[in-house]
Amino acid sequence: MSSSRPLWRDEWPLLIVWASALAWLLQGKAWIDGLSSLLGAAGFLIWVCLAILLSAFAVVRHADVLAERFGEPYGTMILTFAVISLEVFMISALMLEGGQPTLARDTMYSVIMIVLAGLVGICLLLGGIKFHEQSFNLRGASSYLSMIIPLAAIGLVLPDFTRSSPYQVFSPPHAMALVILSVAIYSVFLLMQTSRYRGFFTVPAETEGLHPHVESSRSNFLHAALLVIYMIPVVLLAKKLAGVLDFTTEASGLPVAFGGLIVATLILAPEGLSAIQSALNNQLQRSVNILLGSVLATIGLTIPAALAIGLFTGQEVTLGLAPAEVTMLLIILAVSMLTFGQGRTNMLQGAVHLLVFGVYLFLIFD
């Protein structure tokens, strides 16, 4: 991307995503109400998903330019916040439009499993095949996991065992307390990451400079503005995605959790490709920052956002996982502790993560 080329040649996806968003805004209700066949619903679903993917890739493209200019750890934080904003906006729009009490839980669980099992596994496997072993900053990975493990257990497991509310649901006082505590502890983590402990999240000396540069002479303001402009259609399209997903899952007999998998995949696709590219360039520290940072942001910010929406709108937000899902969550957290507890990785660890990911996928359809 270079300023010597006309802006429209680089930003052609903007026309497609905005045209799709406006079309669905004007005619979406009539199209959804008129759905009568699975084939038609699948066509609409593919259209909406492709438009959202174009927006997501464009958001990450502009975030990548800003990330490189600001350096680590700010670069990864910009990328993470761009993606987590997409997630929060999509989940909020879907909750407000579809009234699905388990959507936030299913999406967050899917994000955790796709990232920690699938994407981490692919990065470590491909990086191990190409470089045999790769190194990362052990203190940074440990800091991420020390946040991820308790927040995941409190947000997705504890609701199964609270006695002051129905099964799998936090009572309003518990929900309010979790919102405040999650935001507070995440703020402490950001303060640590951007101040005296910045060195925990920087690239080891032996792999510095291997991250490919993103060429652009355009201003930071223009990249930031385009990043926001690409985010808006995602919100408009997500509101219609709820109706299409509902019809598709019901007509095809797919489980409700399939909707969460779709949303999580749309959100994570561009960030996942960035992490895989970094691993293939022997920049594993950047992959670790992207992947673990996205999981932490999902748990630390999306859970409070979903609970806050439930409190303000009176909707029930179901967070507690089923027993099989709790088991899978504990397995991947334990495997991640072992993988990121040594400072170096290899292809065997990647294969183990992918094994867990395979089990997660077939359990969705159990």
C-alpha positions as a printed Julia matrix, in Angstrom:
366×3 Matrix{Float64}:
   0.0     0.0    0.0
   1.66    3.24  -1.15
   0.55    6.85  -1.43
   1.79    6.93  -5.07
  -1.24    4.89  -6.06
  -4.77    6.35  -6.03
  -6.53    5.69  -2.74
  -9.44    3.94  -4.43
  -7.12    1.25  -5.87
  -6.09    0.22  -2.36
  -9.49    0.67  -0.74
 -11.77   -1.03  -3.29
 -13.18   -3.36  -0.56
 -14.75   -0.29   1.05
 -17.25    0.01  -1.82
 -18.23   -3.66  -1.55
 -18.68   -3.76   2.22
 -20.6    -0.49   2.39
 -22.83   -1.46  -0.56
 -23.54   -4.8    1.15
 -24.22   -3.11   4.49
 -26.63   -0.58   2.98
 -28.4    -3.27   0.95
 -28.96   -5.35   4.07
 -29.95   -2.27   6.07
 -32.67   -1.43   3.53
 -33.84   -4.92   2.47
 -32.44   -7.28   5.08
 -35.64   -7.69   7.09
 -37.66   -8.56   3.97
 -35.0   -11.03   2.82
 -34.84  -12.75   6.22
 -38.64  -12.88   6.59
 -38.87  -14.41   3.11
 -36.37  -17.2    3.72
 -37.88  -20.57   2.89
 -35.0   -22.81   1.83
 -31.65  -23.79   3.29
 -29.94  -23.02  -0.05
 -31.18  -19.44  -0.01
 -30.14  -18.98   3.6
 -26.69  -20.42   2.84
 -26.29  -17.95  -0.03
 -27.19  -15.01   2.18
 -24.91  -16.31   4.94
 -21.95  -16.58   2.54
 -22.6   -13.05   1.27
 -22.7   -11.52   4.76
 -19.67  -13.51   5.95
 -17.57  -12.51   2.93
 -18.46   -8.83   3.41
 -17.54   -9.03   7.1
 -14.27  -10.8    6.23
 -13.36   -8.06   3.74
 -13.97   -5.47   6.46
 -12.0    -7.44   9.03
  -8.99   -7.91   6.74
  -9.01   -4.2    5.89
  -9.18   -3.26   9.57
  -6.19   -5.48  10.33
  -4.32   -4.15   7.28
  -4.55   -0.59   8.55
  -3.89   -1.68  12.14
  -0.73   -3.45  10.93
   0.65   -0.22   9.46
  -0.01    1.64  12.72
   1.37   -1.31  14.71
   4.68   -1.27  12.86
   5.06    2.48  13.22
   4.45    2.48  16.96
   6.56   -0.63  17.68
   6.13   -3.27  20.39
   4.24   -3.66  22.63
   2.03   -0.85  21.32
   1.89   -2.38  17.86
   0.37   -5.63  19.02
  -1.98   -3.72  21.33
  -3.3    -1.68  18.38
  -3.89   -4.86  16.37
  -5.5    -6.61  19.34
  -7.8    -3.7   20.14
  -8.84   -3.41  16.49
  -9.86   -7.07  16.41
 -11.45   -7.08  19.87
 -13.48   -4.03  18.87
 -14.85   -6.02  15.94
 -15.71   -8.84  18.33
 -17.45   -6.59  20.86
 -19.39   -4.77  18.13
 -20.48   -8.01  16.47
 -21.53   -9.7   19.69
 -23.35   -6.58  20.88
 -25.22   -6.24  17.59
 -26.12   -9.94  17.53
 -27.3    -9.88  21.15
 -29.46   -6.79  20.6
 -30.89   -8.11  17.34
 -31.33  -11.79  18.08
 -31.71  -11.98  21.85
 -29.5   -15.09  22.03
 -28.47  -15.69  25.68
 -25.66  -18.14  24.84
 -24.12  -16.29  21.87
 -21.46  -14.41  23.87
 -20.46  -17.59  25.72
 -20.28  -19.7   22.56
 -18.26  -17.03  20.74
 -15.78  -16.54  23.59
 -15.33  -20.28  24.06
 -14.8   -20.65  20.31
 -12.24  -17.82  20.29
 -10.28  -19.48  23.11
 -10.27  -22.9   21.44
  -9.57  -21.6   17.91
  -6.67  -19.47  19.14
  -5.07  -21.61  21.87
  -5.66  -24.94  20.13
  -5.93  -24.2   16.41
  -3.88  -21.1   15.61
  -1.2   -21.73  18.23
  -0.93  -25.3   16.93
  -0.54  -24.16  13.31
   2.06  -21.51  14.23
   4.14  -23.92  16.31
   3.87  -26.77  13.8
   4.8   -24.69  10.75
   7.47  -22.77  12.66
   8.9   -26.03  14.01
   9.02  -27.62  10.56
  10.83  -24.59   9.11
  13.13  -23.62  12.01
  13.17  -26.76  14.25
  12.9   -24.64  17.43
  11.72  -21.08  18.03
  12.17  -18.8   21.04
   9.94  -16.24  22.72
   9.99  -14.11  25.85
   8.99  -16.47  28.65
   8.06  -13.68  31.05
   5.59  -12.18  28.61
   3.84  -15.47  27.88
   3.65  -16.21  31.62
   2.08  -12.79  32.21
  -0.6   -13.48  29.6
  -1.4   -16.92  31.02
  -1.51  -15.65  34.6
  -4.39  -13.41  33.45
  -6.1   -15.78  31.02
  -6.43  -18.77  33.37
  -8.28  -17.13  36.29
 -10.45  -14.9   34.07
 -11.48  -17.86  31.89
 -12.35  -19.97  34.94
 -14.27  -17.14  36.63
 -16.14  -16.08  33.51
 -16.94  -19.42  31.87
 -16.79  -22.06  34.63
 -17.79  -20.36  37.89
 -21.37  -19.55  36.71
 -22.05  -23.3   36.73
 -21.53  -23.37  40.51
 -23.0   -20.12  41.86
 -26.02  -20.67  44.09
 -27.56  -17.19  44.04
 -28.73  -17.47  40.43
 -30.08  -20.03  37.94
 -27.73  -22.58  36.41
 -25.05  -21.03  34.16
 -26.16  -17.41  34.79
 -24.64  -14.74  37.04
 -27.03  -12.79  39.25
 -27.07   -8.99  38.62
 -24.83   -8.2   41.64
 -22.36  -10.9   40.57
 -22.45   -9.65  36.97
 -21.8    -6.05  38.03
 -18.91   -7.11  40.28
 -17.35   -9.19  37.47
 -17.64   -6.28  35.02
 -15.82   -3.93  37.4
 -13.15   -6.44  38.45
 -12.42   -7.63  34.89
 -11.99   -4.11  33.54
  -9.85   -3.16  36.56
  -7.45   -6.11  36.29
  -7.17   -5.71  32.5
  -6.31   -2.04  33.03
  -3.56   -3.07  35.46
  -2.2    -5.47  32.83
  -2.15   -2.74  30.17
  -0.35   -0.41  32.57
   2.24   -3.11  33.2
   2.57   -3.89  29.47
   3.17   -0.27  28.47
   5.38    0.93  31.33
   8.17   -0.66  33.35
   7.55   -4.22  32.09
   7.52   -3.48  28.35
  10.57   -5.72  27.95
   8.43   -8.76  28.82
   6.62   -8.43  25.48
   9.42   -7.52  23.09
  11.1    -9.73  20.54
  14.17  -11.71  21.61
  17.39  -10.18  20.25
  18.19  -13.1   17.93
  14.98  -12.64  15.92
  14.71   -8.85  15.82
  14.03   -7.23  12.47
  12.65  -10.33  10.77
   9.05   -9.08  10.7
   8.19   -8.05   7.14
   7.62   -4.31   6.72
   4.26   -2.92   5.65
   4.95   -0.18   3.13
   2.82    2.95   3.31
   3.56    6.66   3.14
   0.07    7.7    4.13
  -0.52    9.46   7.42
  -1.38    7.76  10.69
  -4.59    9.78  10.78
  -5.73    8.4    7.41
  -5.01    4.82   8.44
  -6.86    5.31  11.75
  -9.83    6.92   9.98
 -10.07    4.12   7.41
  -9.81    1.56  10.21
 -12.91    3.06  11.84
 -14.76    3.45   8.52
 -14.28   -0.26   7.81
 -15.59   -1.17  11.28
 -18.99    0.48  10.87
 -20.32   -1.91   8.17
 -19.42   -4.85  10.42
 -21.92   -3.61  13.01
 -24.64   -3.13  10.38
 -24.0    -6.56   8.84
 -23.78   -8.32  12.21
 -27.32   -7.19  13.06
 -28.59   -9.13  10.02
 -26.23  -12.06  10.53
 -28.29  -13.09  13.58
 -31.44  -13.76  11.55
 -29.61  -15.64   8.79
 -27.69  -17.76  11.34
 -30.88  -18.61  13.23
 -32.64  -19.85  10.09
 -29.57  -21.71   8.82
 -28.92  -23.59  12.07
 -32.59  -24.5   12.52
 -33.1   -25.61   8.9
 -29.91  -27.65   8.81
 -30.18  -29.1   12.33
 -26.8   -27.66  13.33
 -26.15  -27.05  17.04
 -26.59  -23.54  18.47
 -22.84  -23.41  19.24
 -22.19  -23.41  15.48
 -23.21  -19.75  15.4
 -20.5   -18.9   17.92
 -17.94  -20.78  15.8
 -18.91  -18.76  12.71
 -18.65  -15.43  14.54
 -15.31  -16.36  16.12
 -13.87  -17.5   12.77
 -14.88  -14.24  11.08
 -13.24  -12.22  13.84
 -10.03  -14.23  14.04
  -9.29  -14.92  10.35
  -7.12  -11.85   9.59
  -5.39  -11.82  12.97
  -4.71  -15.55  12.69
  -3.09  -15.13   9.27
  -0.9   -12.36  10.68
   0.23  -14.64  13.53
   0.98  -17.52  11.13
   2.98  -15.23   8.84
   5.0   -14.0   11.83
   5.79  -17.58  12.89
   6.94  -18.43   9.37
   9.27  -15.4    9.52
  10.76  -16.71  12.79
   9.02  -13.9   14.67
   7.32  -16.15  17.22
   7.22  -13.42  19.86
   4.87  -11.41  17.67
   2.68  -14.5   17.18
   2.58  -15.05  20.94
   1.66  -11.41  21.55
  -1.09  -11.49  18.92
  -2.62  -14.83  19.92
  -2.41  -14.68  23.7
  -3.29  -10.99  23.6
  -6.47  -11.7   21.65
  -7.56  -14.42  24.09
  -6.92  -12.15  27.07
  -8.78   -9.25  25.47
 -11.69  -11.55  24.6
 -12.06  -12.73  28.19
 -11.13   -9.45  29.86
 -13.26   -7.14  27.72
 -15.93   -9.15  25.86
 -17.34  -10.82  28.99
 -17.81   -7.44  30.74
 -19.32   -5.98  27.56
 -21.81   -8.86  27.22
 -22.74   -8.69  30.92
 -23.15   -4.92  30.74
 -25.5    -5.26  27.74
 -27.49   -7.87  29.66
 -27.76   -5.6   32.71
 -28.86   -2.55  30.72
 -31.31   -4.37  28.44
 -32.61   -6.94  30.92
 -31.46   -9.83  28.71
 -30.24  -13.05  30.25
 -26.58  -13.75  29.47
 -25.62  -17.4   29.84
 -21.89  -17.83  30.47
 -21.43  -21.21  32.16
 -20.1   -23.94  29.88
 -21.37  -27.5   29.64
 -19.28  -30.24  31.36
 -17.61  -31.39  28.13
 -16.69  -27.81  27.24
 -15.31  -27.18  30.73
 -13.13  -30.26  30.32
 -11.82  -29.04  26.94
 -11.16  -25.57  28.35
  -9.13  -26.99  31.25
  -7.19  -29.27  28.89
  -6.15  -26.47  26.54
  -5.22  -24.19  29.45
  -3.04  -26.93  30.94
  -1.41  -27.69  27.57
  -0.77  -23.97  27.03
   0.93  -23.72  30.43
   3.31  -26.52  29.43
   3.91  -25.14  25.93
   4.64  -21.58  27.03
   6.51  -22.55  30.18
   9.87  -23.3   28.53
  10.84  -20.32  26.38
  11.27  -22.47  23.24
   8.8   -24.38  21.09
   8.91  -27.17  18.51
   6.61  -28.96  16.07
   5.54  -31.63  18.58
   3.91  -29.02  20.77
   2.09  -27.67  17.73
   0.8   -31.15  16.91
  -0.54  -31.57  20.47
  -2.44  -28.28  20.25
  -3.95  -29.34  16.92
  -5.02  -32.65  18.48
  -7.03  -30.71  21.08
  -8.46  -28.52  18.32
  -9.63  -31.57  16.39
 -11.44  -32.91  19.46
 -13.07  -29.49  19.97
 -14.4   -29.49  16.39
 -16.04  -32.92  16.52
 -17.53  -32.21  19.96
 -19.42  -29.23  18.48
 -21.44  -31.69  16.4
 -21.83  -34.3   19.15
